[in-house]
Amino acid sequence: MENTRLRDCSLFRLAVFVVLPVLIVLYTCNKGSYYSAMACTFAINVLLAASLNLVNGFSGMFSMGHAAFMAVGAYISAFLTLSSTQKASMLPGLPQWLADIQIPLLPALLVAGLAAAFVAVLIGIPVLRFKGHYLSVATLGLIVIVRAVLDNSDSVTNGPRGITGLPNLATPTLIFAVLMVSLFIMYRIIRSSYGRGLIAMRDDDVAAQSLGINLTSKKISIFCISAFFAGVAGAMWGHNQTVIS
């Protein structure tokens, strides 16, 4: 009971989700590049874990394809933020309109997340009809498919050599700001009527369906939301490491 009251306290949430990240950013920025890199890696992995928890924790599905959405987001953001000269030398197979585009990181993060969500729609419609172990194996196959496409599209993705020389645009301040906004959005989703429907579906899908909850739309939508945040995390990872492989 005490733990529940503490978790629901507004001051506690303010301290954990706002004050603590700000203090971490200020501390790491003054301690040098090593601590800054550690803090950024921590924040990106928190976002990945929280986005995976939307599917595996709150909807009752067991997805193992999260890394594929991360890869999609990383490559899409690289296409959008690299200079035309870099793309001409490394990625000669890109369409001309994409080769000429160079945008800031923030809109690139949004596009990367939307691209990952689009892939989730394409995969989710046939795959989310499975349940249990069948679903986990099917989503695991998504990783194999995405990796095969990336490795064999030499002129577009530079194949297994990966993309190097990404601009180091993912600063600790930006990463922690995106993390806090994303966690707040996920928190509001779970505390909404939509989130309560997800929890009902997780606990008993037959009972939830009898109450009028559309299981198919719930599964596909939360799969896409989770993929969106995974794509954003993958894009930040790529620009923080300056290389995608």
Disulfide bonds with the S-S distance in Angstrom:
none
